[in-house]
Amino acid sequence: MPERITFPQDFLWGAATSSYQIEGAWNEDGKGESIWDRFTHTPGKIIDGSTGDVACGHYHRWEDDLDLMQAMGMQAYRFSIAWPRILPQGRGQVNQAGLDFYDRLVDGLLARGIAPFVTLYHWDLPQALEDAGGWPARATAEAFVAYADAVSARLGDRVTRWITHNEPWVAAFLGYGMGVHAPGVQDFQKAAAAAHHILLSHGWAAPVIRANSADAQVGITLNLYDVAPASPSPQDYRAARELDGFLNRWFLDPIYGRHYPQDVTAWFERVHGVQMNFVAADDVNSIAAPIDFLGVNYYTRHVVRAPDEDNAPRTIHTEDSEFTEMGWEVAPRSLFRLLNRLHFEYHIPSIYITENGAAFSDIVSEDGRVHDRRRLA
């Protein structure tokens, strides 16, 4: 009989969503256009033509959704604010109807005994800011601070857990480097600049949030991976170190006061021609502004073999590997390895697992239930 694991009384069980993925109401009550609205409305960008125009209808069904959360016994709920719902043009005039919606949402959570975790940015940049240069432009970081100020000033008397950004790696490198996410740009110089300005906006916004929320705990959520070499060979070790730098250390190191890792900046320049001319003198100090916790989104690991012909290392899989519907290897033990690394290498005092899980096809059986055995690690 396996040993029974008991979680401590203060362990928070919850769930997470993002505004674009659940709210719908994409152009209602004064909301502005986001880069994901523009991206999904552009023919050919989404294979099946799906959009978030309606999504789960949470904007209109939020009370029912909160009742479901309460019935499930959820203790915490992480949700994101839609920036263009608050500032339709990204800056300037505040849309009070947008703030009112999140005001009601926070009150509804607290009335049901559910702790709100607010994420200020989960990829839905106002299209007006993208038209002006997007995250590759330093001015977008400045606009983010004004947005964070508006939201935290309204909700800061009730919200104590604040996450500035969700997965800046995805927003920067999938959005501006590979072009598979909004805004669909393929320019690695812009992607690196976007990553820097997202981190800079995080550092600038943290003290603003604290000023508006007396008991604020401020953090950032990163998508992190357990990266290991496929063999003890020096070639595989170097390849794993390179991928770890790109995925993990590029964000962890500056956030925790270590500046950008030099091996990664050298790789950016050698492989992608990136010039770090977007980094101003005091930026690294701003990025390293003190934070109270790190949010970790964990989904898979990377076991890395050195490259053969191209410039990129390769992730390999063992014969007994199991995969999700997204092609990601199921590797629950790697979460333990990752958390140990964060604790011992970066000495992080507080960590929240802000996302994890496995994307499987949920088949409804004849009894009307989803028998979810594959998610039992």
N, C-alpha and C positions, 0 to 999 in steps of 0.2 A: 504494500500500500504506500503510495507516494506521500511524502510529508506535506501536511496542509500548510499553505502559506497564508498568513494573516496580515493584511495591510494595516498600517497604523491609523489611528482614529482621525488624524488630521490630513490623511491622503485624500486628495480631491479627485473624484470621478466626474468626468464630463464629456462633452463633445464639441466639435468645432465646425463652423461653416464659413463661407465667404459671401459677401454681398452679391456679387454678380452671379454666383452659382445658384442662389436661392430666391432672391428678392423679386425678380421680374419688375414690372412697372417701370420699364427702362426710360420712358419719357413722360412720366406722370408727376404732378405736383411740383413742377419747376425743375426737375432733375435735368442736368446737362448730359451730353453725349460722352461716353467713355471710349477709351481705345478698344475695349472689347466689343462695345456696340458697333463701332466702325469696322472692326476686323471681321466679326461674324456676319455683318450685313454686306460684306464685299464678296461677290460671287467667286467661288473657287477656293476660298480660304478654309472652309469647313467642309469635309467630304460629304456629309449628309445634309448640309445646309442648316444645321441646328443653330439656334441662338439662345441667349438668355433673356429674351424679351418678356417671357412669362415665367420660365423656370419653375420653381415650386410655388410661386404665388405668395411667398412669405410676406411681402409688403402688405398684402390684404388679409392674410390668414395668420398673422403672427400670434394672436391670442390663442388660437387653436394649437399652434405649434408649441407655445409655452406650456399649455396644459398637458400636451403629450410628454414634454420633457419632465414635468413634475411627476406625472404618472410613472415614468421610468425610474424615478429616484435620482435624477441628475443633480449633482451638487454644484456644477460649474458649467458655464456655456461661453465658449469663445466665438465671437462673431466679428465681422469687419464692417467698418463704416464705408459707405460709397462716397468717395471724395466728390464726384460730380453731383451727388444729391445735396451736398452741403454748399459747395461753391461751383455752380454750373460752368463757369468759365475758368475754374481752377484757382482763381484769386479774385479779390474784389468783393462784390456784394454777396452776403450770406443768404442762402435760401432757408428761411425760417421753417418752412414746412418739412424740409429734410431733417433739421435738428429736432423738430417736434416728434418725428417718427421714432428716432433713436431715444429720445427722452421717454416716450411711452414704453418702448421696449425695455429699457433699463428698469423703469418702475415695475413693469410686469414681471421681470425676472426676480427682483428683490422681494416682491410680494409673494412669490412662490418659493422663496428660500434658495434661489439659485444665484450663485456669485457670477457677475458679469466679468468677462475678460475681453477688453476692447482692442481689436487690431485696427490701427489707423489706415494701413495700406495693404490691400491684397490684390494688387495688380491692375485695378481699374482706374488708371490715370485719366483725368479729364482730357478729352480730345483737343480742347483748346490749348492746353499746355503742350501736348505732343506737336501740334501745328507750330508752336513757338520754339520747338527744339527738343522737347521731351526730357527724359532723364539724362541724356548726354549733355544737356545744358545746365550749367550751375544755377541758373535762375529757378529751375524746377525745385531744387533743394530749398531755396529761399521760400518759394510758394508753399512747400510742404509744412514749413514751420508755422506760417500764418494759418494754414488749415488745422494743424495740430492744436494751435492756440484756441481757435474757434470751438473745436469739439471739446477739448478738455475744460475750457471755461464753462461750457454748458453742462457737462456730465461729471465734472471733477468732484462735486460734492457727494456723489454716490458711487462712482467707479473708482476702485483702488488699484486694479491691475491693468496696466497699459502695455500694449505691444506696438512698437512703432511700425515695423515692417514684417510681412510674411514672405519668407524665402526670397531675399534679394538676388540670389544666384539665378533663380528662374526668371524673375522680372528682367534682369539685365541680359543674361546670356541666351536664354530662349527667345526673349523679345527683341533684342537688338543685335545679337550675334548670329544665331541660327535662323531666326525669323519664323519659327514655328508657333510662337505665341504672339499676341498683340504687342507692339504695333506691326510686327512682321518685317523688321529691318534686318539685313544681313551685312553687318559691318562691325568687325571685332574691335576696332578702335572706339566706335561708339558704345559697344557693349561694355568695354572696360571703363569708359568714362561714366556710363550709366551706373555701373556697380559702385564706383567711387562716390557719385553724387547721392545715391540712395543711402550709403553708409554715412555720408556727411550730413544728410538731412536727419538721420537718426540721432547723431550726436548733438546737432543743434536743437532738436525738438525735445530731448530728454529734460533739460532744465526748465523749459517752458511748461511742460506737462506738470512737473513738480510744483511750479509756482501756482498752478491752477487747481491742484489736487493735493491737499495737505498730507494725506496718508498714501500717496501714490507709490506703487512699486512699478518701476519702468523696466522693460526688457525688449528684446528683439527675438524673432523666431527665424532660425536657419534650417534649411534642409541639409542634413548631414549624413555621412556614410561611413561605415566601417570599411576601410580600404586596406587590403593586404596583398603582398606579392604572391604570385602563384608558386614560387620556388625560392630557395635561399640564394639564388644566383644574384650577383651584383646588378645584372641587367634588369631583372624583374623587380628588384628592390628600387632601382632608380625610376622605373616606370610607375610603380605604385606611389612613390614619393611625389612624382610629378602630378599624377591624377589627384592625390590627396591635397596637394597644394591648390589646384584649380577648384576643387569642389569644397574643401573644408578650410584650409589655412588662409586662403585669400580673404575670408571674412572673419574667422576667429582671431587671427593674429592682430589686425588693427583694432578690433573691438576691445581686445584685452591688452592694449598698450604695447604691442610688439612691432608696430609698423607693418607695411606690406612685406611678405616674405620675398627676399631678393631672388631666390631661385625661380619663383613664379613670374616675377616681373621680367627676368631674363628670358624665360620661356615664352612669355607673351610677345616680347620683342623679336625673338629668334623665329618663332613659328608664325606669328600673326602680324608682325610689323608694328606692334602697339608702342606708341610713345606716351610716357606718363606725364605729359605736359599739362594735364588737367588737375594735377595735385598742387595746391598752393601751400605756402610755407607752414602754416599752422593747422592744416587739415587733419593730420594724423592725431594731433592732440584733441581736436574736436570730436573725432570719431571715437576716441577712447574715453568719452565722458562716462562717469560711473553709472552702472546699471545694477538692478537688484536681482535679476534672474535672466537665464537664457531659456528660450523656448526651443525645443528640439522636435523637428519633424523627421521621423525615421520610417523608411519603407523597405530598403534593400541594402545589400552590400556590394562591393566590387572586389573581386579577386583578379589581380592584374598580371598579364603577361607582357613582356617587352615587345615593342613593335617589330614587324618584319620589314615592311616596305614603306609604309607611310610614316607620318610624323606623330601619330597618336598611339598611346598604349591601348591594349585590348583587354576587355573584361571577359573572363572565361567562366565556365560553370562545370561543376562536377556531374558525374553520370546520374547521381541520385537527386539532383536539384529539382525542386518544385517551383512552378512559376505562376504568377497571377495572370489575369486576363490581359494585363498591360505588358506582359513579358518580363516583369521584375521578379528576381529570385526571392523566394520566401526564406528569410534567414533571421529568425527571432533571436538567436543567441548573439548575433552581431550587435543588437541593441545594447546588451550588457557590456560587450567589449567597448562600444562607442562611449557609453556613459562613464565607464572606468577611465577611459582616455581623457575625457573632458575634466573629470574630477582631479586626476593626478597631474595632467599636463598644464591645464589652465586654472586649476584651483577655483572652480566656479562654485559659489556658496549655495546657489539655489537653481534647480533645473525643473522645468515643467515639460512633460512629453505633450506637446501641443497638437501633434497628429501622429498616428501610425495605423497600421492595419494592412489589409490585403484586398485587392480588387478582384473579386470572384463573381461569376454569374450567379445571382441569387434565384434559384429555381423554387417556385411555389409548388409544393407537393399537393396531392389530392386531398390531404387533410387540411389544406389552407395554410400550412406552415412552411417556413424556410428552415430546413434542418441544416444548420450552419456548422457542420463538423469540420470543414476545411480550415476554419479560422481558429480552431483550438490548437494552440502551439504546444 
